[in-house]
Amino acid sequence: MDAHPIDISWLDLIFAAALILVAIALSAYQKLGLEKQIVLGALRATVQLIAVGYLLVWVFTTDRWWIVLAVLALMVVVATVTAARRQGKTARDRATVFPIAGFAILAGAALTLVYVSTVIVHVQPWYSPRYLIPLFGMILANAMNAAALALERLQSEMESRRGEVEALLALGATPGQAAAEPMRRATIAAMIPAVNALAVVGIVSLPGMMTGQILAGADPTLAVRYQLVVMFMLTAANAITAALAVALYRRTFFTPAAQLRVRVAV
Amino acid sequence: MNRALATGPRDSPEPAFRLHEVRQERSGKLLLDGLTLDLPRGGFTALIGPSGAGKTSLLRLLNRLDDPVSGTVEFLGQPLTEVPVRALRRRVGFVFQAPVMFAGTVRANLGVAQRLGDAAEPLADGEVARLLELVELDAGFADRIAADLSGGEKQRVALARALVTQPEVLLLDEPTAALDPEVADRLVHTLAHLRETTGLTMIVVTHRLREARVAATWVVMLEAGRVVEAGEATQVMQRPAQPRTREFLAAGEDH
């Protein structure tokens, strides 16, 4: 079972890029107007991934704990910016949302990574980039989506349930009590992708990581065990990040005197 | 509940609320323009005036759903900001223009108000019946789904829910605005009756002058965030001192 991965040459990659032409042609034929976005997206993906490939080679060969931590930190920042950017409409909103998204993502992702790398995978040495960076990347992508969904949904629930929230405040509710239903809904919305992924994995979807390991020659049963660890890990990260993002973001909707802030008005 | 006999400001010289130089803005728009005003304790105070006068903005200050940009509001002689806000809101209830029903039955709706207080025990059946009776709803309503009720019934449930906390003051923001005239009239009679039986201080924003005539003991006429005039209901409604009030009352006759 120790097959070596089949090499993909640069020429092979150019043939693969031809597949993009199919999407462009279909977009043009259906007048979707997506051609420019597809080209730019494909170029971005190519540049980013090639850069990441070389960066990883460098990180793996230098093999220093502080370089690994710096890479992980950079990943958190990018994930945070991505999650927060979707939410904040104005610079002030973003200034509010950024630290919340950052903390929620960092806490959810870091706690999960530490548990998986020390208790389950026994990564040696503890900072081994070959394990930490891909694991953290997967966790972060999930935590980032969870944070973005949680923030977005809480905002919209607070707006659409403004009357209910204020009616509860008027009855003497704390902000936490008044916002309980919006918070519940936002947390569910953020959790659903992870929960759904758990239910359909192996049937509807063959996860990329597992497929990748199999393509790279790993024993499929080991790939499956890794995948299960990853799925459980992503679910945990998702839950922690969603709960934190919702709890922290909720506070921004209220004044210290338990009043709804103006920005919810619209 | 021995304030039941209090019928107007003359019986209780200390005002329920005292506003001094209150300014309120929202999104750069001036809503209250240095308002100085006493709202009497006991009785039914109607806040009247054209739309945009600042009636609702004023009402929302009284249980601190909003705070003013500047100026002070006192409740029974104490600055509002010195009263713990949750306790204040249990003492000063609020009924919104569009009643918001929580999930579940009418009983569950009343239960929410009970649960938000410090009392650990659920609302007793007898208490539910008593509250429904106060708002003149049949006891059978307790187990109806609140969201399925008619507009007038919902407003009565909202009223009963606000009474769960045994407030001293009830603020009502155009409680009849969304109702048919007949339903609205019946609700106003319920309010008047409720005030007489409980001695609650009621402060009601209304756009229906009829309500002010039928139920009010005190009337405050507002315009452009200022007080035009305030006084005994009979005085303001029948012999207004200000030309602007006369004009407004005359224009609103057919309401």
Boltz contact constraints between the chains, C-beta under 6 A:
constraints:
  - contact:
      token1: [A, 163]
      token2: [B, 100]
      max_distance: 6.0
  - contact:
      token1: [A, 164]
      token2: [B, 100]
      max_distance: 6.0
  - contact:
      token1: [A, 167]
      token2: [B, 100]
      max_distance: 6.0
  - contact:
      token1: [A, 170]
      token2: [B, 89]
      max_distance: 6.0
  - contact:
      token1: [A, 170]
      token2: [B, 94]
      max_distance: 6.0
  - contact:
      token1: [A, 171]
      token2: [B, 113]
      max_distance: 6.0
  - contact:
      token1: [A, 171]
      token2: [B, 116]
      max_distance: 6.0
  - contact:
      token1: [A, 172]
      token2: [B, 86]
      max_distance: 6.0
  - contact:
      token1: [A, 172]
      token2: [B, 89]
      max_distance: 6.0
  - contact:
      token1: [A, 172]
      token2: [B, 90]
      max_distance: 6.0
  - contact:
      token1: [A, 172]
      token2: [B, 116]
      max_distance: 6.0
  - contact:
      token1: [A, 173]
      token2: [B, 116]
      max_distance: 6.0
  - contact:
      token1: [A, 257]
      token2: [B, 64]
      max_distance: 6.0
  - contact:
      token1: [A, 257]
      token2: [B, 85]
      max_distance: 6.0
  - contact:
      token1: [A, 258]
      token2: [B, 85]
      max_distance: 6.0
